[in-house]
Amino acid sequence: MRAISRADVRQFATFLAVGVASAVVDGGTFLALHHFGLVAWLANTIGYALSVGLNYQGNRRIVFKAGAIPGALLRYGLLLGFNWLVSTGLVQLGLQAGLAPWLAKGLSMAVVASVNFVALRQWVFKRRTGQA
């Protein structure tokens, strides 16, 4: 296992900044729509969908400086689908358990974010053998 470098710390800090921007779009949309009566799963889906482009482009271009990597968009889409299932399920469970909507959404976002850095770095945007 290698030591954590300054570049790793900078990359993670940038990942967090992109994540916060995406979270504002996702969480803000969810809270607004849910407040006005939209069911949680649909409010979560709309917020999540609106944050996707920002998150993908921010991570690809700024955080991981990935450029064009064959298959990255497909891998991102698979991760996105998995994340949506986990996020929506955790929001529903949280609401059923009596949590406030903001807390249920916040906890689901924390769980999803906790695995995303590694998944994006090691799977989605990782350069494969023979790539420039």
C-alpha positions in Angstrom: 0.0 0.0 0.0 1.4 3.4 -0.9 1.5 6.5 1.2 -1.0 9.2 0.7 0.6 12.1 -1.3 -0.3 15.8 -1.4 -1.7 15.2 -4.9 -4.0 12.5 -3.4 -5.2 15.0 -0.7 -5.8 17.7 -3.4 -7.7 15.3 -5.6 -9.9 14.2 -2.7 -10.5 17.9 -1.7 -11.5 18.6 -5.3 -13.8 15.5 -5.3 -15.5 16.9 -2.1 -16.0 20.3 -3.7 -17.6 18.8 -6.8 -19.7 16.6 -4.5 -20.9 19.5 -2.5 -22.0 21.3 -5.7 -23.8 18.2 -6.8 -25.3 17.7 -3.4 -26.7 21.2 -3.4 -28.5 20.5 -6.7 -29.6 17.0 -5.7 -30.6 17.7 -2.1 -32.1 21.1 -2.7 -34.3 19.8 -5.5 -35.3 16.8 -3.4 -36.2 19.0 -0.4 -38.1 21.6 -2.5 -40.1 19.0 -4.4 -40.8 16.9 -1.3 -41.9 20.0 0.6 -44.5 20.7 -2.1 -45.9 17.2 -1.8 -44.1 15.1 -4.4 -43.6 11.6 -3.2 -40.1 10.9 -1.9 -38.9 8.4 -4.6 -39.9 10.8 -7.4 -38.4 13.9 -5.7 -35.2 11.9 -5.1 -35.1 10.7 -8.7 -35.5 14.3 -10.1 -32.9 15.8 -7.8 -30.5 13.0 -8.6 -31.0 13.3 -12.3 -30.4 17.0 -12.3 -27.1 16.6 -10.5 -25.8 13.9 -12.8 -24.2 16.0 -15.6 -22.5 18.3 -13.1 -21.1 15.4 -11.1 -19.9 13.4 -14.2 -18.3 16.4 -15.9 -16.8 17.8 -12.7 -15.3 14.4 -11.7 -14.1 13.6 -15.2 -12.6 16.9 -16.1 -11.6 18.5 -12.8 -11.1 15.8 -10.2 -9.6 12.9 -12.2 -8.5 14.8 -15.4 -9.6 11.8 -17.3 -10.2 13.1 -20.8 -11.8 10.5 -23.0 -11.5 7.0 -21.6 -13.2 4.2 -23.5 -16.1 2.8 -21.5 -16.0 5.4 -18.8 -19.5 6.7 -19.5 -20.9 3.2 -19.4 -19.1 2.4 -16.1 -20.4 5.8 -14.7 -23.9 4.9 -15.8 -23.7 1.5 -14.0 -22.4 3.2 -10.9 -25.1 5.8 -11.2 -27.8 3.2 -11.4 -26.4 1.4 -8.3 -26.2 4.7 -6.4 -29.7 5.7 -7.3 -31.1 2.4 -6.0 -29.1 2.7 -2.7 -30.0 6.4 -2.4 -33.7 6.0 -3.0 -33.9 2.9 -0.8 -32.1 4.7 2.1 -34.3 7.8 1.8 -37.5 5.6 1.9 -36.2 3.6 4.9 -35.2 6.8 6.7 -38.6 8.4 6.1 -40.4 5.2 7.3 -38.2 5.2 10.4 -39.4 8.7 11.2 -36.4 10.7 10.1 -36.9 14.3 8.8 -36.6 14.4 5.0 -33.4 16.4 5.0 -31.8 13.9 7.4 -32.9 10.9 5.4 -31.5 12.4 2.2 -28.3 13.6 3.8 -27.6 10.2 5.3 -28.2 8.5 1.9 -25.9 11.0 0.2 -23.1 10.3 2.8 -23.4 6.6 2.2 -23.2 6.9 -1.5 -20.4 9.4 -1.5 -18.3 7.2 0.8 -17.8 4.6 -1.9 -17.8 6.9 -5.0 -14.3 8.3 -4.7 -12.8 4.9 -4.8 -15.2 3.6 -7.4 -14.6 6.6 -9.7 -10.8 6.6 -9.2 -10.3 2.8 -9.5 -13.0 1.8 -11.9 -14.8 4.5 -13.8 -11.9 6.9 -14.7 -9.0 4.5 -14.3 -6.7 4.4 -17.4 -6.5 0.9 -18.7 -3.3 -0.7 -19.9 -2.3 0.7 -23.3 -4.2 4.0 -22.9 -2.3 7.3 -23.1 
